[in-house]
Structures are given as structure tokens and as C-alpha cells.
Amino acid sequence: MKKLFFLLFIVTITTGITVNALAQTHKDSIPKLYINKKGGITDRAGTKLGYIDKDNIVRNSQGAKLYFIDKDGNVISADGKKLGMAKKNGSYYNINGENVLNTKDLDEERCAVLDPQGHNVGIIHKNYKHHSCAIHC
């Protein structure tokens, strides 16, 4: 009887640890941010964080300007500071010229935003590929 109780105890603990580890891995693999085809920026829970307006300016949920991308691909903050460089292919480079984000086509409409290690940190509509930096900012 003691052996059976001990075996059940070990199986229960092992199962609990395995389920917890799998749940954490799954949660970490879910993209953190999304940009939909209308330019809306949301988190994984669907909370509206901001949007890209018709003039291609990124704003927070209250409408305050966060940044824009000039004709040369420079990402400029609301206060006029250069934050980095956005390439048309969806790559984003910080102010030091280091590659911070890349994009990978998922289907006809969506792209995954990948960090330098290849982890998916967001999903964006292809119309906003050059705004992958919104995921970073």
C-alpha cells in the first residue's frame, strides 16, 4: 500500500510539473502584439494599444502621436528623435544599426514579426510590414 501511495505521489508531481512547463512554453510562443488590416494595434488579449492613422503615423489608444516613418525609412519619435530604420521588407534596425526585428510571410495577408533569435513576437498585416517597429516600440 505504501508503494502504491508513493508511486501515485510521484506520478502526480511529475504530471503537474510537465503540464506547467508546457503551459508556459505555449504562452511564450503566442505572439505578443498584432497589427490588423485596418492598422489597429492590439495585445494578445485584444486590448487596443494604438493604431496607424491614414497619414501613416502611429498613435497610442488616446490618439497621441508615438512615431512616424519618413520617406527614407527613418523611424522618428513624436519629439523628433531618430529611433532607428525601418526597411520596406519589414526589417527594423535600432539607432546603432543593429537588426532588431525581421518579418516572415505567413500567408497572403499576414506576416510574423521575429526577434533576432527567430521568436515570433507579433503578427502584422502585410500592408504594415514596414511598421514591424511598432512591435518593438
N, C-alpha and C positions, 0 to 999 in steps of 0.2 A: 504494500500500500504506500509506503514511504517513497519507494522508487517511482511509482506511478505519479504521485503528487509532485515529486522533484522534476520528472520528465515534463509534466504539464506546465509547471512553472517556467522551465527553460524555453519551451515552445512558445508560451505566451510572451515572454520577454523578447525573444528573437523576432516574433511576428510584429510586435509593437515597434521595435527599432527599425525593421525593414520598411514597414508602412510609413513611418515618419520620414525616413530617408527618401523614399520615393515621392512622397508628397512635396518635400522641399525641392527636390530636383525638378519636378514638374512645374512648380510655381516659378522657379528661377528661369525656366525655359519659355515661359509665356512672355510675349513682348510687353514692354512697359508703357509705350505710348503709340498712338495711332493718329494718322492724318487721313481723313476721308476725302472722297472726290469733291466735296464742297469746300475743302480747306479747313474743316473743323479739327481741332487738336484735342484728343481725349486721353485719359489714362486707361489702364486695363479694366477699371471698374465702370467706365463710361462717363466719368466726371469730365465736364468741359473745362479744359485748361486754357484754351485760347483759340485763335483762328487766323487764317491767312486771308486778308481782305482783297478786294478787287484790284487794288494797286500793288499787290504782292508784298504788302507789309504785314509782318507777324505781330499780332496783338494778344494781350492776355485776355482772360474772360471778362474783365471790366472794360476792355476796349483800349487800354493804354498801349502805346507802341513799344515793342520789345526790340525788334531789329528789322532791317531790310537788306536785300542783296542788290548791290549796284550793278551796272551794266558790265563791269569787269569781273563779277563774281565775288567781290569783297563783301563780307558779312559785317554790316555796320550797326552798332547798338543805337538805342534811342538817344543816347547822349553824344553820339558821333565817334565813338571809339571803334577801331577796327578789331573785330573778334576773330577773324580767320578768313578762309577762302572756300567758297562753295563751287564745285565743278558741276557742269551740266550732267555728267554721268552719275551724280549723286554722291561723289566722294567729298568729304569735308576735311579741311586742314586747319589746325589751330594757328594762332598768331606766330608760333615758332616754326611753322611749316611741317609739323608732324601730322601724319594721317590719323584722324580720329575716328572717322566713320566711312563706311562704304555701303553701297546698295547692291542688292541681288534681286533680279526679277523673279517673282513667284508665279505669276500668271499674266494674263493680258492687261490687268488693271493695277495689280499691287506689286510692291517691292518690299523686301525685308531690309531693314537698316541693321547693319552688322558693325560691332565694335572691332578693334584691331585683332582680337582673338577669334573672331568669327561668330560670336554670340549674337543672337537676334535680340535687339533692344527696342525694336519698333517696326510697325508696318505703315507704309505710306502709299497713297495713290500715286501712280506714275506721273500724273500732272504736276506733282510737287516733289519730284525726285531731287531737285537742287535744294530743297528745303529739309534735307536729312539733318541739317544742323539744328533744326528745331528740336529734334530728339535729344541732341547733346546739350543745347542751351536750357 
